[in-house]
Amino acid sequence: MADNAPQARPYAKAAFELAREQQAVDQWSTMLAEGARVVLDERVATWLADPTRTAAEQADTLIELLGETLDERGREFIRVLARQHRLAALPAISELFEAERAEYERVAVVEVISAFELSQTQQDSLARALKKRLDREITMTTSVDRTLLGGVIIRSGDTVIDGSARGRLARLKRDLNA
């Protein structure tokens, strides 16, 4: 996303504002996610990158591929992106749209990586603590990375809390070498 973020940001903001006005945030979320998925397909990306294709051809093809996923506003959004040569930014637009949505809905999407499988009780306790700390509803995913040795790493947006044994050892090593 980093490459397209500057170009994608105004489109994501505009799409989110329009979706909110229409009370269709879920629908727009689906439209953008599906558009991103299609644009990331290697064959579609190659076709869209062909300089002999007009913006209208690109838009029409993408609209056809997305079919009933798009409503009229969604089709117009695709046409605008095509005219502005921003179809390749659809994955970044979708990601930024979801960030806008999470901020609006006061939801934090949190990824927890632990050395061992967390029990449901541990997950619930961690979710309560994070809700209190972040002042947001928490949507949490968990995964296991045995190389952590112990503890957890928590990621939410740009925030990373490294409470793993591996992370603590790395900080200790850095401090001792300083």
C-alpha positions in Angstrom: 0.0 0.0 0.0 2.8 2.4 0.8 3.5 3.2 -2.9 -0.1 4.2 -3.6 -1.1 5.7 -0.2 -0.6 9.4 -1.2 -2.7 9.0 -4.3 -5.3 6.7 -2.5 -5.9 8.8 0.6 -8.2 11.5 -1.0 -10.2 8.8 -2.8 -10.6 6.7 0.3 -11.8 9.8 2.3 -14.2 10.8 -0.4 -15.6 7.2 -0.7 -16.0 7.0 3.1 -17.8 10.3 3.3 -20.1 9.3 0.4 -20.7 5.9 2.1 -21.6 7.5 5.4 -24.0 10.0 3.7 -25.7 7.1 1.9 -25.7 5.0 5.1 -24.0 2.3 3.0 -20.6 1.8 4.7 -20.9 -2.0 4.6 -21.8 -2.0 0.9 -18.9 0.4 0.1 -16.6 -1.7 2.1 -17.6 -4.8 0.1 -17.3 -2.9 -3.2 -13.8 -1.6 -2.5 -12.6 -4.9 -1.1 -13.8 -6.8 -4.1 -12.4 -4.1 -6.5 -9.0 -4.4 -4.7 -9.1 -8.2 -5.0 -9.9 -8.0 -8.8 -7.2 -5.4 -9.5 -4.6 -7.5 -7.7 -5.2 -10.4 -10.0 -2.1 -10.6 -12.2 -4.0 -10.9 -15.5 -6.3 -7.9 -14.7 -3.3 -5.8 -13.5 -1.4 -6.6 -16.7 -4.5 -5.7 -18.8 -5.1 -2.5 -16.9 -1.4 -1.5 -17.2 -1.6 -1.7 -21.0 -1.1 1.8 -22.3 -3.2 1.2 -25.4 -6.3 0.8 -23.2 -8.4 3.9 -22.7 -9.7 5.0 -19.3 -13.3 4.1 -20.5 -12.2 0.6 -21.6 -10.5 0.1 -18.3 -13.5 1.3 -16.3 -15.9 -0.7 -18.4 -13.9 -3.9 -18.1 -13.5 -3.6 -14.3 -17.2 -2.7 -13.9 -18.1 -5.8 -15.9 -15.7 -8.0 -13.8 -17.2 -6.6 -10.6 -20.8 -7.1 -11.8 -23.5 -6.8 -9.3 -21.0 -6.0 -6.5 -21.2 -2.4 -7.7 -24.1 0.0 -7.4 -24.4 3.1 -9.6 -22.2 5.2 -7.3 -19.7 2.4 -7.2 -19.6 2.2 -11.0 -19.1 6.0 -11.2 -16.3 5.8 -8.6 -14.5 3.2 -10.8 -14.9 5.6 -13.8 -13.4 8.5 -11.8 -10.5 6.3 -10.8 -9.9 5.2 -14.4 -10.0 8.8 -15.7 -7.5 9.8 -13.0 -5.3 6.7 -13.7 -5.8 5.4 -10.2 -7.3 1.9 -10.6 -4.1 0.4 -9.4 -4.6 2.3 -6.1 -7.8 0.4 -5.4 -6.1 -2.0 -2.8 -4.7 1.0 -1.0 -8.1 2.9 -1.2 -9.8 -0.1 0.3 -7.3 -0.4 3.1 -7.5 3.3 3.9 -11.3 3.2 3.7 -11.3 0.5 6.3 -9.0 2.6 8.5 -11.4 5.5 8.2 -14.3 3.2 9.1 -12.5 1.8 12.1 -11.8 5.4 13.3 -15.4 6.4 12.8 -16.8 3.4 14.5 -14.2 3.6 17.2 -12.9 0.1 16.6 -9.3 -1.0 16.9 -8.3 -4.0 14.8 -5.6 -5.7 16.9 -3.3 -8.6 15.9 -1.9 -10.6 18.9 1.0 -12.8 18.2 1.9 -15.1 21.1 4.5 -17.8 21.8 1.7 -20.2 22.6 -2.0 -20.6 21.9 -4.0 -18.2 24.1 -7.0 -19.6 25.9 -10.4 -17.9 25.4 -10.1 -16.5 29.0 -6.7 -15.0 28.2 -8.0 -13.5 24.9 -11.0 -12.0 26.7 -8.8 -10.5 29.4 -6.4 -9.0 26.9 -9.3 -7.6 24.9 -10.8 -5.9 28.0 -7.4 -4.4 28.9 -6.8 -3.2 25.3 -10.4 -1.7 25.2 -9.6 0.2 28.3 -6.2 1.4 27.2 -7.2 2.3 23.6 -10.7 3.5 24.5 -12.1 1.6 21.5 -14.0 -1.6 20.8 -11.6 -4.3 20.0 -11.6 -6.7 17.0 -8.8 -9.2 17.7 -7.0 -11.9 15.7 -4.5 -14.2 17.2 -1.6 -16.2 15.9 1.2 -18.3 17.3 5.0 -17.7 16.7 7.0 -20.2 18.7 10.2 -18.1 18.1 8.9 -15.5 20.5 9.9 -17.8 23.5 7.2 -16.3 25.7 4.9 -13.2 25.9 3.0 -11.5 23.2 3.4 -8.9 20.4 0.4 -6.6 19.9 -0.1 -4.7 16.7 -2.9 -2.1 16.1 -2.3 0.2 13.1 1.1 1.9 13.6 1.3 0.9 17.2 3.3 -2.2 18.2 3.7 -3.4 21.8 6.4 -6.0 22.0 6.0 -7.8 25.3 7.7 -11.0 24.0 10.7 -12.6 25.7 12.6 -12.3 22.4 11.9 -8.6 22.3 12.9 -8.0 25.9 16.1 -9.9 25.3 16.9 -7.8 22.2 16.3 -4.6 24.2 18.6 -5.9 27.0 21.3 -6.7 24.5 21.0 -3.3 22.9 21.2 -1.6 26.4 24.2 -3.6 27.4 26.0 -2.8 24.2 25.3 0.9 24.4 
